[in-house]
Every structure is written in C-alpha cells, then in structure tokens.
C-alpha cells in the first residue's frame, strides 16, 4: 500500500466502506470518496475525520488513484465505468481485497456468521483494543486504524462470498443459517461458503457448538467449539446468571477454569458472544483480569439493542431482520424488562427474504406482546415482490397494524411499553417520527 496515492472510495457512506476509509485515514493514507447526497448515520464520523465526500460523477476519478469499489456497484455505475475506462492509469480494488491487504500486517481475527457477527466483532474489538494496539472494522460503520497494531479484528461478510478474499489467523463463526435468498440457493450453499472461508484460516476457528451446520465443517485447522455443553464443547459457560443488569458466567476450556466473567449484555447470545471473545483471548495469552475488566465496560455497537428513554417509554433500536435475530433481540428485551409490555415494530427487509421466511417471521414476532409492521423495505436489487406487509401481518396472532413515518399514532396505545424497532432498512425514519410524537404528547400533558 502506498501513502503517496489517493484512495478513492465509491460508496464511502456504506457501513463497511466508511469504517475502512477511516482506518486508512487513521493510518496516514490520503482518503476521499463519493456517495448519495442524502444524509446517513455514517456520514458524521467521516466529516469529523476530515474526509472529503463528493456526489457521484465520472470526473471525480483521476489517473493515479487507487479506486476502492463498493460491493453494491456494477460495472456500469458512473464512477466504476470511469475507473475501468482509464485502464492501467488507476488501480481498481474491491472492499474485501483492500481489507485483506490490511489484515496481513497483524494477528487477524475475522468474525463470520449469518447472525451476530457485528455484535461479536464489536465486543472483541472493544476488549482487545483496551489491552493492546488493535485496528478494527465493524459492520455498524465503526472503524479504527492503529499504526503497528498487534491485532486486526474485522467482520467477514458471507453475502456473495465476500469473505473468500480473507486469510485471517483466526475466525469466529457464530452460526450458519439460510439468509440472502436472492443469492444463496439454500443452507447447503451457505455452509459451502463457510467451508471455503474456513479453509483460508491459518491457526484456528472458534465455532458455536449448538449449530448443526458448523458441526459439519471439515477444515485443515483446529475447530474449537464454544457453548454451554461441557460434554461436547471445548469452551463452555456454566453458572449463567441473567439479571436486569446483564449476564455473568463461569468459563472453562476443557477442564481448565478460566474465571467468572460479567458483561452488560442481555439474552443468551450475549453470553455466547462473550465466551467466543474469552476463547480468542485465551489462545493469544491475553491477561484474564484485563479481559474481565474490558468485558464489564462494553457499551454495545450501533443499531444493536441501542436504547433511548422518553418519559415512561423505552425505545430499542436493533438491526435484526431475520427470524433468528428477532428471537435473540426479543429475548434480550425480556431479560432486561421482565415486567413490562414488549411491543415489536418490524420492518421486513426485501421481498425475497419476507417470502422465504414469512411463517418464521410470524412465529418469532409473536414472542412480543404486540406487533406492528411497516411496509416492506425494497432493496436496490428488488423493487417489488409477491408479498406485502398486510399479508405478513395476517399470519401474526398479535399483529396490531401497519405504521410508518406518517402514521405512528397507533403506537401511543401502549403508554409505558418497551418498543423494539427492528429492521435493516430505513426504519429509523419511523422511530424518529414516533420519538417526535412522544415528545409533543408529553409537552401537551405538562
């Protein structure tokens, strides 16, 4: 990599791209990029870092640049086309290719999984960066570059097999599940992708032991399974205690007691993610006392159980958009707020996923006390499909109606509820509208 060249990011506001851009900027590289003009939650940190952002235009691409191409853009995108037309005058690299060039400079840990990879990456990055120089790349838009870092922690995305470009020292695999039905043909196809990625890992894999798909992996490095079963897992948690303040557990590696760990996280997945972090730290001989301290101070990652309180109402914002993720998020809400009504506000994400999982969505959403839906969020690849929110709602026993940015008043029926907003699209527009309505309502009551 060359610090005399400009690294130009096409799609710089994307959650992964913005993180990667900031990492390079932190390490002294010249960084700029382009994206849509609409404001996104990743934009603020880029502005604070002094990174220039332009609107898409062919004239932005100059000879001598290293053009970092976002995964979402085809060859006919205006700037991609301009870069390709310049031939050898520019170097065009993909996001995964640039990440791979960075991770080879450190002891690297890639976190993969159909669900939970952002939360686990964020937790591992938090723990290790508090102990040793650590660079990290998280799917929530967080990124940090440290010169001469000991560790590099990054999220390894399975979609379209993007993680095929990575050759990390270690991998954490949280689960294998059928998702992205617009690309994968079924769970066997997903497992094959993880199998291929696993063959790239150099030292060892830490995999959730209760996942039957992960149990089928056959790779050349050791697989250490983590979970709650002393008979079948290499790393296991016992004496698990869940309270409104978080979770704690005793950790073991085979017969070796690793200590008692506490973390301000909720739900079973919070314990499992923490155990995976303990496992990595154990193999890298990181001081256990330091790991314990860092786990206790974790504050979470963006859009993963992010809370806000407005009067008696609690709003939780979460990226969950798959049935397994919804179940985990509602489980966490029940643990933290066992005596309050849980209201799910869910935005279905893509028509193909909604069609593929409509019965599973209905079953998991019914774990809430009341359920509201927004209209289905259409992706750039899918503008329409043979299902709508009303059809999905008809399968949900606790369905109360459809809401959106211009229609959040029905939510006021739950005066002191815990509202769990879940989705991967533009659901936050509905959240902001409800937040504003709550503020106005409480002002009028005063």
Buried (B, 14 or more C-beta within 10 A) or exposed (E): EEEEBBBBBBBBBBBBBBBBBBBBBBBEBBBBBBBEEEEBBBBEBBEEBEBBBBEBEEEBBBEEBBBBBBBBBEEEBBBBBBBBEBEEEBBBBBBBEBBBEBBEBBBBBBBBBBBBBBBBBBBBBBBBBBBBEBBBBBBBBBBBBBEEBBBBBBBBBBBBBBBBBBBBBBBBBBBBBBBBBBBBEEBEEBBBBBBBBBBBBEBBBBBBBBBEBBBEBEBEBEBBBBBBEEEEBBBBBEEEEBEEEBBBBBBBBEEEEBEEBBBBBBBBBBBBBBBBBBBBBBBBEBEBEBBBEBBEEBEBBBBBBBEEEBEEBBBBBBBBBBBBBBBBBBBBBBBBBEEBBBBBBBBBBBBBBBBBBBEBBBBBBBBBBBBBBBBBBBBEEBEEBEBBBEEBBEBBEBBBBBBBBEEBEEBEEBEEBBBBBBBBBEBBBBBEBBBEBBEEBEEEEE
